[in-house]
């Protein structure tokens, strides 16, 4: 946590679960649908629930990483608060 505090990060929500690919795609589609229709999405884990409300303009970053026999991909939306 020291590194995160030093960098000014405030982790609000984290969740990780093992799913079949079809179920993971369905979850992503549900999140995308909420963002498209309501401009926000709700996510939940064992610790609680949070609402993610991005700004109108976002930056989409897609990462695809291969390390040995393991693969990882991430879809990241970034935005700045309105002042």
Steps between C-alpha positions, in 0.01 A plus 500: 500500500788738564571526127136567419471771764820659377366507144166641613303186407178424683387150407122511523410154369669178395347172393640187347320178418555200280231465232440318176582725203132522403405616852784755511389641163142522627618693808695744281195544274283576804746765623522651150121509471466682833766755396331552162146540634553663843850646482599298805528143621475328836746233603501285811730265688503345849595834657217702349375680194618809316373711212743597226403822321751598231514842339347550155841463334723212603825346388477128418816298546520134398794292619591150383796340674670162453745383764621148444192282468270752670292766329325803642281769351358813660245756386555829682287816487670815628358847548547815704248654736327814384633806680 
